[in-house]
């Protein structure tokens, strides 16, 4: 059932954009339990990457969830092409978040690259 939902979500997301767009993604093999606190930390990082990357220097932001989320730390990275506007970056990262949320549901790490536009990654460990 989850697979069908992921396929349907990707079809819906992809149908609203040009057919020449290339999307790549990958997921950590390990998963987390719903309600473990990881989901709260991940939600914080997703919101912060989508909202803060478009206003950060060079559209490039590394992030970590604060202890106040109540879960383990989640690390994230958002990046957009410098040639994009802040609004385009915001839109692209929102789309990237939607894709990685569906494709890497309940995974402790994942990334998505919308070729020629933006990139988003999250993990349960620090990276650069």
PyMOL commands that place a pseudoatom at each C-alpha (Angstrom):
pseudoatom trace, name=CA, resn=UNK, resi=1, chain=A, elem=C, hetatm=0, pos=[0.000, 0.000, 0.000]
pseudoatom trace, name=CA, resn=UNK, resi=2, chain=A, elem=C, hetatm=0, pos=[2.815, 2.406, 0.896]
pseudoatom trace, name=CA, resn=UNK, resi=3, chain=A, elem=C, hetatm=0, pos=[4.496, 1.671, -2.455]
pseudoatom trace, name=CA, resn=UNK, resi=4, chain=A, elem=C, hetatm=0, pos=[1.294, 2.481, -4.334]
pseudoatom trace, name=CA, resn=UNK, resi=5, chain=A, elem=C, hetatm=0, pos=[0.976, 5.769, -2.438]
pseudoatom trace, name=CA, resn=UNK, resi=6, chain=A, elem=C, hetatm=0, pos=[4.588, 6.641, -3.305]
pseudoatom trace, name=CA, resn=UNK, resi=7, chain=A, elem=C, hetatm=0, pos=[4.054, 5.899, -6.991]
pseudoatom trace, name=CA, resn=UNK, resi=8, chain=A, elem=C, hetatm=0, pos=[0.838, 7.913, -7.036]
pseudoatom trace, name=CA, resn=UNK, resi=9, chain=A, elem=C, hetatm=0, pos=[2.512, 10.858, -5.270]
pseudoatom trace, name=CA, resn=UNK, resi=10, chain=A, elem=C, hetatm=0, pos=[5.434, 10.841, -7.728]
pseudoatom trace, name=CA, resn=UNK, resi=11, chain=A, elem=C, hetatm=0, pos=[3.017, 10.715, -10.649]
pseudoatom trace, name=CA, resn=UNK, resi=12, chain=A, elem=C, hetatm=0, pos=[1.043, 13.648, -9.248]
pseudoatom trace, name=CA, resn=UNK, resi=13, chain=A, elem=C, hetatm=0, pos=[4.206, 15.642, -8.536]
pseudoatom trace, name=CA, resn=UNK, resi=14, chain=A, elem=C, hetatm=0, pos=[5.768, 14.849, -11.902]
pseudoatom trace, name=CA, resn=UNK, resi=15, chain=A, elem=C, hetatm=0, pos=[2.639, 15.555, -13.918]
pseudoatom trace, name=CA, resn=UNK, resi=16, chain=A, elem=C, hetatm=0, pos=[2.706, 19.228, -12.943]
pseudoatom trace, name=CA, resn=UNK, resi=17, chain=A, elem=C, hetatm=0, pos=[6.142, 19.840, -14.428]
pseudoatom trace, name=CA, resn=UNK, resi=18, chain=A, elem=C, hetatm=0, pos=[7.926, 19.496, -17.751]
pseudoatom trace, name=CA, resn=UNK, resi=19, chain=A, elem=C, hetatm=0, pos=[8.648, 15.985, -18.980]
pseudoatom trace, name=CA, resn=UNK, resi=20, chain=A, elem=C, hetatm=0, pos=[12.358, 16.734, -19.514]
pseudoatom trace, name=CA, resn=UNK, resi=21, chain=A, elem=C, hetatm=0, pos=[12.985, 17.214, -15.766]
pseudoatom trace, name=CA, resn=UNK, resi=22, chain=A, elem=C, hetatm=0, pos=[15.279, 14.617, -14.192]
pseudoatom trace, name=CA, resn=UNK, resi=23, chain=A, elem=C, hetatm=0, pos=[14.840, 13.614, -10.563]
pseudoatom trace, name=CA, resn=UNK, resi=24, chain=A, elem=C, hetatm=0, pos=[17.213, 11.328, -8.678]
pseudoatom trace, name=CA, resn=UNK, resi=25, chain=A, elem=C, hetatm=0, pos=[16.871, 10.166, -5.093]
pseudoatom trace, name=CA, resn=UNK, resi=26, chain=A, elem=C, hetatm=0, pos=[18.285, 7.714, -2.598]
pseudoatom trace, name=CA, resn=UNK, resi=27, chain=A, elem=C, hetatm=0, pos=[17.328, 6.488, 0.858]
pseudoatom trace, name=CA, resn=UNK, resi=28, chain=A, elem=C, hetatm=0, pos=[19.202, 5.155, 3.872]
pseudoatom trace, name=CA, resn=UNK, resi=29, chain=A, elem=C, hetatm=0, pos=[18.427, 1.448, 4.336]
pseudoatom trace, name=CA, resn=UNK, resi=30, chain=A, elem=C, hetatm=0, pos=[17.720, 1.919, 8.057]
pseudoatom trace, name=CA, resn=UNK, resi=31, chain=A, elem=C, hetatm=0, pos=[14.329, 3.065, 9.266]
pseudoatom trace, name=CA, resn=UNK, resi=32, chain=A, elem=C, hetatm=0, pos=[12.833, 4.692, 12.352]
pseudoatom trace, name=CA, resn=UNK, resi=33, chain=A, elem=C, hetatm=0, pos=[9.611, 4.034, 14.250]
pseudoatom trace, name=CA, resn=UNK, resi=34, chain=A, elem=C, hetatm=0, pos=[6.784, 6.529, 13.958]
pseudoatom trace, name=CA, resn=UNK, resi=35, chain=A, elem=C, hetatm=0, pos=[6.430, 8.450, 17.205]
pseudoatom trace, name=CA, resn=UNK, resi=36, chain=A, elem=C, hetatm=0, pos=[10.088, 7.862, 18.146]
pseudoatom trace, name=CA, resn=UNK, resi=37, chain=A, elem=C, hetatm=0, pos=[10.861, 11.576, 18.093]
pseudoatom trace, name=CA, resn=UNK, resi=38, chain=A, elem=C, hetatm=0, pos=[12.875, 11.304, 14.888]
pseudoatom trace, name=CA, resn=UNK, resi=39, chain=A, elem=C, hetatm=0, pos=[9.821, 12.444, 12.941]
pseudoatom trace, name=CA, resn=UNK, resi=40, chain=A, elem=C, hetatm=0, pos=[9.593, 15.657, 15.014]
pseudoatom trace, name=CA, resn=UNK, resi=41, chain=A, elem=C, hetatm=0, pos=[13.266, 16.421, 14.431]
pseudoatom trace, name=CA, resn=UNK, resi=42, chain=A, elem=C, hetatm=0, pos=[12.925, 15.632, 10.720]
pseudoatom trace, name=CA, resn=UNK, resi=43, chain=A, elem=C, hetatm=0, pos=[9.873, 17.872, 10.419]
pseudoatom trace, name=CA, resn=UNK, resi=44, chain=A, elem=C, hetatm=0, pos=[11.843, 20.750, 11.940]
pseudoatom trace, name=CA, resn=UNK, resi=45, chain=A, elem=C, hetatm=0, pos=[14.735, 20.261, 9.496]
pseudoatom trace, name=CA, resn=UNK, resi=46, chain=A, elem=C, hetatm=0, pos=[12.409, 20.030, 6.476]
pseudoatom trace, name=CA, resn=UNK, resi=47, chain=A, elem=C, hetatm=0, pos=[10.625, 23.282, 7.370]
pseudoatom trace, name=CA, resn=UNK, resi=48, chain=A, elem=C, hetatm=0, pos=[13.871, 25.069, 8.120]
pseudoatom trace, name=CA, resn=UNK, resi=49, chain=A, elem=C, hetatm=0, pos=[15.574, 23.951, 4.892]
pseudoatom trace, name=CA, resn=UNK, resi=50, chain=A, elem=C, hetatm=0, pos=[12.601, 24.988, 2.739]
pseudoatom trace, name=CA, resn=UNK, resi=51, chain=A, elem=C, hetatm=0, pos=[12.192, 28.373, 4.450]
pseudoatom trace, name=CA, resn=UNK, resi=52, chain=A, elem=C, hetatm=0, pos=[15.798, 29.328, 5.241]
pseudoatom trace, name=CA, resn=UNK, resi=53, chain=A, elem=C, hetatm=0, pos=[17.834, 28.072, 2.268]
pseudoatom trace, name=CA, resn=UNK, resi=54, chain=A, elem=C, hetatm=0, pos=[16.264, 30.617, -0.149]
pseudoatom trace, name=CA, resn=UNK, resi=55, chain=A, elem=C, hetatm=0, pos=[17.407, 33.471, 2.105]
pseudoatom trace, name=CA, resn=UNK, resi=56, chain=A, elem=C, hetatm=0, pos=[20.842, 32.050, 2.945]
pseudoatom trace, name=CA, resn=UNK, resi=57, chain=A, elem=C, hetatm=0, pos=[24.091, 33.133, 1.322]
pseudoatom trace, name=CA, resn=UNK, resi=58, chain=A, elem=C, hetatm=0, pos=[24.532, 31.278, -1.965]
pseudoatom trace, name=CA, resn=UNK, resi=59, chain=A, elem=C, hetatm=0, pos=[21.276, 29.343, -1.477]
pseudoatom trace, name=CA, resn=UNK, resi=60, chain=A, elem=C, hetatm=0, pos=[23.309, 26.755, 0.471]
pseudoatom trace, name=CA, resn=UNK, resi=61, chain=A, elem=C, hetatm=0, pos=[22.363, 25.768, 4.035]
pseudoatom trace, name=CA, resn=UNK, resi=62, chain=A, elem=C, hetatm=0, pos=[23.398, 23.028, 6.453]
pseudoatom trace, name=CA, resn=UNK, resi=63, chain=A, elem=C, hetatm=0, pos=[21.043, 22.533, 9.372]
pseudoatom trace, name=CA, resn=UNK, resi=64, chain=A, elem=C, hetatm=0, pos=[20.510, 20.431, 12.501]
pseudoatom trace, name=CA, resn=UNK, resi=65, chain=A, elem=C, hetatm=0, pos=[17.396, 20.021, 14.601]
pseudoatom trace, name=CA, resn=UNK, resi=66, chain=A, elem=C, hetatm=0, pos=[17.548, 21.560, 18.080]
pseudoatom trace, name=CA, resn=UNK, resi=67, chain=A, elem=C, hetatm=0, pos=[17.143, 19.480, 21.257]
pseudoatom trace, name=CA, resn=UNK, resi=68, chain=A, elem=C, hetatm=0, pos=[13.761, 21.155, 21.820]
pseudoatom trace, name=CA, resn=UNK, resi=69, chain=A, elem=C, hetatm=0, pos=[12.206, 18.944, 19.106]
pseudoatom trace, name=CA, resn=UNK, resi=70, chain=A, elem=C, hetatm=0, pos=[12.303, 16.095, 21.631]
pseudoatom trace, name=CA, resn=UNK, resi=71, chain=A, elem=C, hetatm=0, pos=[13.973, 13.645, 19.281]
pseudoatom trace, name=CA, resn=UNK, resi=72, chain=A, elem=C, hetatm=0, pos=[17.473, 12.692, 18.246]
pseudoatom trace, name=CA, resn=UNK, resi=73, chain=A, elem=C, hetatm=0, pos=[19.350, 15.193, 16.090]
pseudoatom trace, name=CA, resn=UNK, resi=74, chain=A, elem=C, hetatm=0, pos=[18.591, 15.208, 12.376]
pseudoatom trace, name=CA, resn=UNK, resi=75, chain=A, elem=C, hetatm=0, pos=[21.040, 16.875, 10.018]
pseudoatom trace, name=CA, resn=UNK, resi=76, chain=A, elem=C, hetatm=0, pos=[20.060, 18.445, 6.729]
pseudoatom trace, name=CA, resn=UNK, resi=77, chain=A, elem=C, hetatm=0, pos=[21.384, 20.238, 3.680]
pseudoatom trace, name=CA, resn=UNK, resi=78, chain=A, elem=C, hetatm=0, pos=[19.517, 22.326, 1.148]
pseudoatom trace, name=CA, resn=UNK, resi=79, chain=A, elem=C, hetatm=0, pos=[20.989, 23.894, -1.961]
pseudoatom trace, name=CA, resn=UNK, resi=80, chain=A, elem=C, hetatm=0, pos=[19.650, 25.716, -5.011]
pseudoatom trace, name=CA, resn=UNK, resi=81, chain=A, elem=C, hetatm=0, pos=[21.376, 27.010, -8.116]
pseudoatom trace, name=CA, resn=UNK, resi=82, chain=A, elem=C, hetatm=0, pos=[22.584, 30.582, -7.690]
pseudoatom trace, name=CA, resn=UNK, resi=83, chain=A, elem=C, hetatm=0, pos=[20.817, 31.521, -10.931]
pseudoatom trace, name=CA, resn=UNK, resi=84, chain=A, elem=C, hetatm=0, pos=[17.415, 30.850, -9.343]
pseudoatom trace, name=CA, resn=UNK, resi=85, chain=A, elem=C, hetatm=0, pos=[15.318, 33.458, -7.597]
pseudoatom trace, name=CA, resn=UNK, resi=86, chain=A, elem=C, hetatm=0, pos=[14.517, 33.008, -3.907]
pseudoatom trace, name=CA, resn=UNK, resi=87, chain=A, elem=C, hetatm=0, pos=[10.925, 32.152, -4.854]
pseudoatom trace, name=CA, resn=UNK, resi=88, chain=A, elem=C, hetatm=0, pos=[12.085, 29.486, -7.324]
pseudoatom trace, name=CA, resn=UNK, resi=89, chain=A, elem=C, hetatm=0, pos=[14.428, 28.046, -4.698]
pseudoatom trace, name=CA, resn=UNK, resi=90, chain=A, elem=C, hetatm=0, pos=[11.615, 27.945, -2.121]
pseudoatom trace, name=CA, resn=UNK, resi=91, chain=A, elem=C, hetatm=0, pos=[9.311, 26.195, -4.597]
pseudoatom trace, name=CA, resn=UNK, resi=92, chain=A, elem=C, hetatm=0, pos=[11.947, 23.683, -5.683]
pseudoatom trace, name=CA, resn=UNK, resi=93, chain=A, elem=C, hetatm=0, pos=[12.917, 22.749, -2.123]
pseudoatom trace, name=CA, resn=UNK, resi=94, chain=A, elem=C, hetatm=0, pos=[9.255, 22.387, -1.184]
pseudoatom trace, name=CA, resn=UNK, resi=95, chain=A, elem=C, hetatm=0, pos=[8.895, 19.943, -4.048]
pseudoatom trace, name=CA, resn=UNK, resi=96, chain=A, elem=C, hetatm=0, pos=[12.116, 18.143, -3.057]
pseudoatom trace, name=CA, resn=UNK, resi=97, chain=A, elem=C, hetatm=0, pos=[10.784, 17.769, 0.497]
pseudoatom trace, name=CA, resn=UNK, resi=98, chain=A, elem=C, hetatm=0, pos=[7.547, 16.277, -0.817]
pseudoatom trace, name=CA, resn=UNK, resi=99, chain=A, elem=C, hetatm=0, pos=[9.430, 13.794, -2.989]
pseudoatom trace, name=CA, resn=UNK, resi=100, chain=A, elem=C, hetatm=0, pos=[11.938, 12.655, -0.354]
pseudoatom trace, name=CA, resn=UNK, resi=101, chain=A, elem=C, hetatm=0, pos=[9.164, 12.420, 2.269]
pseudoatom trace, name=CA, resn=UNK, resi=102, chain=A, elem=C, hetatm=0, pos=[7.267, 9.936, 0.113]
pseudoatom trace, name=CA, resn=UNK, resi=103, chain=A, elem=C, hetatm=0, pos=[10.189, 8.025, -1.387]
pseudoatom trace, name=CA, resn=UNK, resi=104, chain=A, elem=C, hetatm=0, pos=[12.128, 7.730, 1.878]
pseudoatom trace, name=CA, resn=UNK, resi=105, chain=A, elem=C, hetatm=0, pos=[9.190, 7.424, 4.283]
pseudoatom trace, name=CA, resn=UNK, resi=106, chain=A, elem=C, hetatm=0, pos=[10.337, 6.247, 7.738]
pseudoatom trace, name=CA, resn=UNK, resi=107, chain=A, elem=C, hetatm=0, pos=[14.019, 6.175, 6.644]
pseudoatom trace, name=CA, resn=UNK, resi=108, chain=A, elem=C, hetatm=0, pos=[16.719, 7.756, 8.801]
pseudoatom trace, name=CA, resn=UNK, resi=109, chain=A, elem=C, hetatm=0, pos=[18.280, 9.398, 5.761]
pseudoatom trace, name=CA, resn=UNK, resi=110, chain=A, elem=C, hetatm=0, pos=[17.546, 10.370, 2.202]
pseudoatom trace, name=CA, resn=UNK, resi=111, chain=A, elem=C, hetatm=0, pos=[18.305, 12.793, -0.588]
pseudoatom trace, name=CA, resn=UNK, resi=112, chain=A, elem=C, hetatm=0, pos=[16.686, 14.113, -3.722]
pseudoatom trace, name=CA, resn=UNK, resi=113, chain=A, elem=C, hetatm=0, pos=[18.215, 15.983, -6.635]
pseudoatom trace, name=CA, resn=UNK, resi=114, chain=A, elem=C, hetatm=0, pos=[16.040, 17.869, -9.073]
pseudoatom trace, name=CA, resn=UNK, resi=115, chain=A, elem=C, hetatm=0, pos=[18.661, 18.197, -11.797]
pseudoatom trace, name=CA, resn=UNK, resi=116, chain=A, elem=C, hetatm=0, pos=[19.441, 21.766, -12.738]
pseudoatom trace, name=CA, resn=UNK, resi=117, chain=A, elem=C, hetatm=0, pos=[17.445, 23.192, -9.836]
pseudoatom trace, name=CA, resn=UNK, resi=118, chain=A, elem=C, hetatm=0, pos=[17.906, 22.043, -6.229]
pseudoatom trace, name=CA, resn=UNK, resi=119, chain=A, elem=C, hetatm=0, pos=[19.077, 19.364, -3.829]
pseudoatom trace, name=CA, resn=UNK, resi=120, chain=A, elem=C, hetatm=0, pos=[17.934, 18.285, -0.364]
pseudoatom trace, name=CA, resn=UNK, resi=121, chain=A, elem=C, hetatm=0, pos=[19.444, 15.721, 2.010]
pseudoatom trace, name=CA, resn=UNK, resi=122, chain=A, elem=C, hetatm=0, pos=[18.808, 14.612, 5.588]
pseudoatom trace, name=CA, resn=UNK, resi=123, chain=A, elem=C, hetatm=0, pos=[20.560, 12.068, 7.802]
pseudoatom trace, name=CA, resn=UNK, resi=124, chain=A, elem=C, hetatm=0, pos=[20.718, 10.863, 11.384]
pseudoatom trace, name=CA, resn=UNK, resi=125, chain=A, elem=C, hetatm=0, pos=[24.425, 11.750, 11.434]
pseudoatom trace, name=CA, resn=UNK, resi=126, chain=A, elem=C, hetatm=0, pos=[26.437, 14.898, 10.705]
pseudoatom trace, name=CA, resn=UNK, resi=127, chain=A, elem=C, hetatm=0, pos=[27.792, 15.259, 7.170]
pseudoatom trace, name=CA, resn=UNK, resi=128, chain=A, elem=C, hetatm=0, pos=[29.352, 17.880, 4.896]
for i in range(1, 128): cmd.bond("trace and resi %d" % i, "trace and resi %d" % (i + 1))
show_as sticks, trace
zoom trace
